[in-house]
Amino acid sequence: MPEKEISLGPKKILLSGGTGFLGSHVSRRLVNEGHDVTILKRSFSSLNRIGDLVDKLRLVNTEDFTGGEYDLFINAASNYGRSGESEEEMLRANTEFPLEILRKIEREPLHLININTSLPSSMNLYAKSKHLFIEKFRAEFPTLTCTNLLVEQFYGPGDGTFISFLVNNLKSDKKEIKLTLGEQKRDFIYYEDVVEAIVQVSKHLYNGDIQVGTGQGVLIKDVVKKLASELSADLDRVNFGGLEYRKNEVMNSIADISSIKELGWEPKVFIDEGIKKVVENL
């Protein structure tokens, strides 16, 4: 296990992606814990998720950012390519943007917490661009420490990811919902547990990769069934096998959470409770 050092007291934190789903919840926790938080945002980013926090943190447009001294840079910004972005746009957002930010920051005693994906680079362009960032970071900034969080399939109410896709389709009047056979096994982790993991590692200077998940896998087909039951939706509308698996589909992705448990964190919300929470918050 990589060497770690406890770092106590309030920190000066730079956070990218702080207006997004996960980042907004991270922002809230960090502010509530008394940290000095600066959020990097695009000039046109919506502040709906952090409207009540605006007077408790600093907001800086990315084009106006000139650097400064920070204890932590939490890179939670992600472009998932859901709007048909080109490869160039994805690489720009997920790889080059955080590198440019790091070049502007005073290097010491900065520590990077990078929110990465557990999926391999071969899976899709999103995963490729996220892993490429950490490769370039380690080559360009060899003296900087980094906690690289390899996060499994996180979800929450209105998160815009797979669970939200299922909710929207199961609640719709579609006659047929085409899915793959659903034999992929995934480690679904509720967003609250991801936020707690980020907050916990922010208390340590841990240099290396850490897997974040529940440590338990569930078939995607079973997740669909659980969600349909909770929504009282007609499962007969779901056509398992109506879509082919993606090229290079990962059939088994489950986190080894032994390292992060040594830092004092462990998951609290598992899939059955998490689905209930999502449905309760519709």
C-alpha positions as CSV (number, residue, x, y, z in Angstrom):
1,M,0.0,0.0,0.0
2,P,1.4,3.4,-0.9
3,E,2.7,5.6,1.9
4,K,0.1,8.0,3.3
5,E,0.2,11.0,5.6
6,I,-2.6,12.5,7.7
7,S,-3.3,16.1,6.8
8,L,-5.5,17.9,9.4
9,G,-7.4,21.1,9.4
10,P,-9.2,23.2,6.8
11,K,-7.8,23.1,3.3
12,K,-7.8,25.5,0.4
13,I,-9.4,23.4,-2.4
14,L,-9.8,23.9,-6.1
15,L,-12.6,21.8,-7.5
16,S,-13.5,21.2,-11.2
17,G,-16.9,19.8,-12.1
18,G,-18.4,21.4,-9.0
19,T,-21.7,22.3,-10.7
20,G,-22.3,18.8,-12.0
21,F,-24.2,16.0,-10.3
22,L,-21.4,14.4,-8.3
23,G,-19.3,17.6,-8.0
24,S,-22.2,19.6,-6.5
25,H,-22.6,17.1,-3.7
26,V,-18.8,17.1,-3.1
27,S,-18.9,20.9,-3.0
28,R,-21.6,20.8,-0.3
29,R,-19.7,18.4,1.9
30,L,-16.4,20.3,1.6
31,V,-18.1,23.6,2.5
32,N,-19.9,22.1,5.4
33,E,-16.6,20.7,6.7
34,G,-15.2,24.3,6.7
35,H,-12.8,24.1,3.7
36,D,-12.1,27.1,1.5
37,V,-13.5,25.9,-1.8
38,T,-13.0,27.4,-5.2
39,I,-15.1,26.0,-8.1
40,L,-13.9,26.1,-11.6
41,K,-16.8,26.4,-14.0
42,R,-17.6,27.2,-17.6
43,S,-19.2,30.7,-18.0
44,F,-22.4,29.1,-19.1
45,S,-22.6,26.4,-16.5
46,S,-25.9,26.2,-14.5
47,L,-25.7,26.9,-10.8
48,N,-29.0,25.2,-10.0
49,R,-27.4,22.5,-8.0
50,I,-25.3,24.8,-5.8
51,G,-27.5,27.9,-5.7
52,D,-27.6,27.9,-1.9
53,L,-23.8,27.6,-1.7
54,V,-22.9,30.6,-3.9
55,D,-22.1,32.9,-1.0
56,K,-20.1,30.2,0.8
57,L,-17.6,29.4,-1.9
58,R,-15.7,31.0,-4.8
59,L,-16.7,30.7,-8.4
60,V,-14.1,31.2,-11.2
61,N,-14.8,30.8,-14.9
62,T,-12.2,28.5,-16.5
63,E,-11.2,31.2,-19.0
64,D,-10.5,33.6,-16.2
65,F,-8.4,31.2,-14.1
66,T,-4.9,32.4,-13.6
67,G,-3.6,30.0,-10.9
68,G,-2.9,30.3,-7.3
69,E,-1.9,28.2,-4.3
70,Y,-4.0,25.3,-3.2
71,D,-3.7,22.3,-0.9
72,L,-5.9,20.1,-3.1
73,F,-7.1,20.1,-6.7
74,I,-10.1,17.8,-7.0
75,N,-10.7,17.0,-10.6
76,A,-14.4,15.9,-10.8
77,A,-15.1,17.3,-14.2
78,S,-16.1,14.8,-16.9
79,N,-17.5,14.8,-20.4
80,Y,-19.2,11.5,-21.0
81,G,-19.9,12.1,-24.7
82,R,-23.7,11.8,-24.3
83,S,-24.3,14.7,-26.7
84,G,-22.3,13.2,-29.5
85,E,-19.1,15.0,-28.8
86,S,-16.1,14.3,-31.2
87,E,-13.0,12.5,-30.0
88,E,-11.2,15.9,-30.1
89,E,-13.8,17.4,-27.8
90,M,-13.7,14.5,-25.4
91,L,-9.9,14.6,-25.2
92,R,-10.0,18.3,-24.7
93,A,-12.4,18.1,-21.8
94,N,-11.2,15.0,-20.0
95,T,-7.4,15.1,-20.8
96,E,-6.1,18.5,-21.7
97,F,-8.3,20.7,-19.6
98,P,-7.1,19.4,-16.2
99,L,-3.5,19.5,-17.4
100,E,-3.8,23.1,-18.3
101,I,-5.2,23.9,-14.8
102,L,-2.3,22.1,-13.2
103,R,0.2,24.1,-15.2
104,K,-1.3,27.3,-13.7
105,I,-1.3,26.2,-10.1
106,E,1.7,26.6,-7.7
107,R,2.9,23.1,-7.5
108,E,3.7,22.6,-3.8
109,P,2.1,21.5,-1.5
110,L,-0.6,20.6,-4.1
111,H,-2.1,17.2,-4.0
112,L,-4.5,15.9,-6.8
113,I,-7.6,13.9,-6.2
114,N,-8.7,12.6,-9.6
115,I,-12.1,11.1,-10.1
116,N,-11.5,8.4,-12.7
117,T,-13.4,5.4,-14.0
118,S,-12.9,1.8,-13.3
119,L,-13.5,0.9,-16.9
120,P,-10.5,0.1,-19.1
121,S,-9.3,2.5,-21.8
122,S,-10.5,0.0,-24.5
123,M,-14.1,0.3,-23.3
124,N,-15.0,3.7,-24.9
125,L,-13.7,7.1,-25.6
126,Y,-14.7,8.4,-22.2
127,A,-12.6,5.8,-20.4
128,K,-9.7,6.3,-22.8
129,S,-9.6,10.1,-22.3
130,K,-9.8,9.8,-18.5
131,H,-7.0,7.3,-18.3
132,L,-4.9,9.3,-20.7
133,F,-5.1,12.3,-18.4
134,I,-3.6,10.4,-15.5
135,E,-0.9,9.0,-17.7
136,K,0.1,12.5,-18.9
137,F,-0.2,13.9,-15.4
138,R,2.3,11.4,-14.0
139,A,4.7,12.0,-16.9
140,E,4.5,15.8,-16.7
141,F,4.3,16.3,-12.9
142,P,6.4,13.4,-11.4
143,T,6.9,15.2,-8.1
144,L,3.2,15.8,-7.4
145,T,1.2,13.3,-5.5
146,C,-2.2,12.0,-6.7
147,T,-5.0,9.9,-5.3
148,N,-6.5,8.4,-8.5
149,L,-10.0,7.1,-7.6
150,L,-11.1,4.3,-9.9
151,V,-14.8,4.7,-9.4
152,E,-17.3,2.0,-10.4
153,Q,-20.8,2.6,-11.7
154,F,-22.1,5.4,-9.4
155,Y,-25.7,6.5,-9.5
156,G,-28.3,8.7,-7.7
157,P,-31.5,10.6,-8.3
158,G,-31.4,12.5,-11.5
159,D,-27.8,11.7,-12.2
160,G,-28.2,11.3,-15.9
161,T,-26.5,7.9,-16.0
162,F,-27.7,4.4,-16.6
163,I,-30.1,4.2,-13.7
164,S,-31.8,7.5,-14.7
165,F,-32.0,6.1,-18.3
166,L,-33.8,3.1,-16.9
167,V,-36.1,5.1,-14.7
168,N,-37.1,7.4,-17.6
169,N,-37.8,4.5,-19.9
170,L,-39.6,2.3,-17.4
171,K,-41.9,5.2,-16.5
172,S,-42.6,6.1,-20.1
173,D,-45.3,4.6,-22.3
174,K,-42.8,3.0,-24.7
175,K,-44.1,-0.3,-26.0
176,E,-40.6,-1.8,-26.1
177,I,-37.4,-1.0,-24.3
178,K,-34.4,-2.5,-26.0
179,L,-31.4,-3.5,-23.8
180,T,-28.6,-6.0,-24.1
181,L,-28.9,-9.4,-22.5
182,G,-27.8,-7.7,-19.3
183,E,-25.3,-10.4,-18.3
184,Q,-22.7,-7.8,-17.5
185,K,-21.9,-7.7,-13.8
186,R,-21.3,-4.3,-12.3
187,D,-20.5,-2.8,-9.0
188,F,-23.2,-0.1,-8.5
189,I,-22.3,2.4,-5.9
190,Y,-24.6,5.1,-4.6
191,Y,-23.4,8.7,-5.0
192,E,-23.5,9.4,-1.3
193,D,-20.9,6.7,-0.7
194,V,-18.7,8.2,-3.5
195,V,-18.9,11.6,-1.9
196,E,-17.9,10.1,1.4
197,A,-14.9,8.3,-0.3
198,I,-13.7,11.6,-1.8
199,V,-14.0,13.4,1.5
200,Q,-12.2,10.6,3.3
201,V,-9.3,10.5,0.9
202,S,-9.1,14.3,1.1
203,K,-7.9,13.8,4.7
204,H,-4.9,11.8,3.5
205,L,-2.0,12.4,1.2
206,Y,-2.3,9.0,-0.5
207,N,-0.2,8.6,-3.7
208,G,-1.6,5.9,-6.0
209,D,-4.7,4.3,-7.4
210,I,-7.7,3.4,-5.2
211,Q,-10.7,1.5,-6.3
212,V,-14.1,2.8,-5.1
213,G,-17.2,0.6,-5.2
214,T,-19.2,-1.6,-2.9
215,G,-17.1,-4.7,-3.6
216,Q,-20.2,-6.5,-4.7
217,G,-21.3,-7.2,-8.2
218,V,-24.9,-7.4,-9.6
219,L,-26.1,-8.4,-13.1
220,I,-27.4,-5.5,-15.0
221,K,-30.5,-7.6,-15.9
222,D,-31.2,-8.0,-12.2
223,V,-30.9,-4.2,-11.6
224,V,-33.5,-3.7,-14.3
225,K,-35.8,-6.2,-12.7
226,K,-35.3,-4.6,-9.2
227,L,-36.0,-1.1,-10.6
228,A,-39.1,-2.2,-12.5
229,S,-40.5,-3.9,-9.4
230,E,-39.9,-0.7,-7.3
231,L,-41.6,1.4,-10.0
232,S,-44.4,-1.1,-10.5
233,A,-43.5,-1.0,-14.2
234,D,-44.3,-3.6,-16.8
235,L,-41.1,-5.7,-17.2
236,D,-42.6,-7.4,-20.3
237,R,-41.8,-4.2,-22.3
238,V,-38.1,-4.8,-21.8
239,N,-36.5,-6.7,-24.6
240,F,-33.3,-8.2,-23.2
241,G,-31.1,-9.0,-26.1
242,G,-32.7,-6.3,-28.3
243,L,-29.3,-4.6,-28.4
244,E,-25.9,-6.1,-29.0
245,Y,-23.1,-5.7,-26.5
246,R,-20.7,-2.8,-27.2
247,K,-17.4,-3.6,-28.7
248,N,-14.9,-4.5,-25.9
249,E,-17.7,-4.8,-23.4
250,V,-16.5,-5.4,-19.9
251,M,-18.5,-8.3,-18.5
252,N,-17.3,-8.2,-14.9
253,S,-16.3,-5.1,-13.0
254,I,-16.1,-5.2,-9.2
255,A,-14.0,-3.0,-7.0
256,D,-11.3,-4.3,-4.6
257,I,-12.0,-1.9,-1.8
258,S,-9.3,-3.2,0.6
259,S,-7.1,-0.1,0.2
260,I,-9.8,2.5,0.8
261,K,-11.1,0.6,3.7
262,E,-7.7,0.9,5.3
263,L,-8.2,4.7,5.1
264,G,-11.4,4.4,7.2
265,W,-14.1,4.3,4.5
266,E,-16.5,1.6,3.5
267,P,-19.8,1.6,1.6
268,K,-23.1,2.0,3.4
269,V,-25.7,1.9,0.6
270,F,-26.1,-1.2,-1.5
271,I,-28.2,-1.7,-4.6
272,D,-31.5,-2.6,-3.1
273,E,-31.5,0.4,-0.7
274,G,-30.0,2.6,-3.4
275,I,-32.8,1.8,-5.9
276,K,-35.4,2.6,-3.2
277,K,-33.7,6.0,-2.6
278,V,-33.7,6.8,-6.3
279,V,-37.4,6.0,-6.6
280,E,-38.3,7.9,-3.4
281,N,-36.6,11.0,-4.8
282,L,-38.5,11.0,-8.2
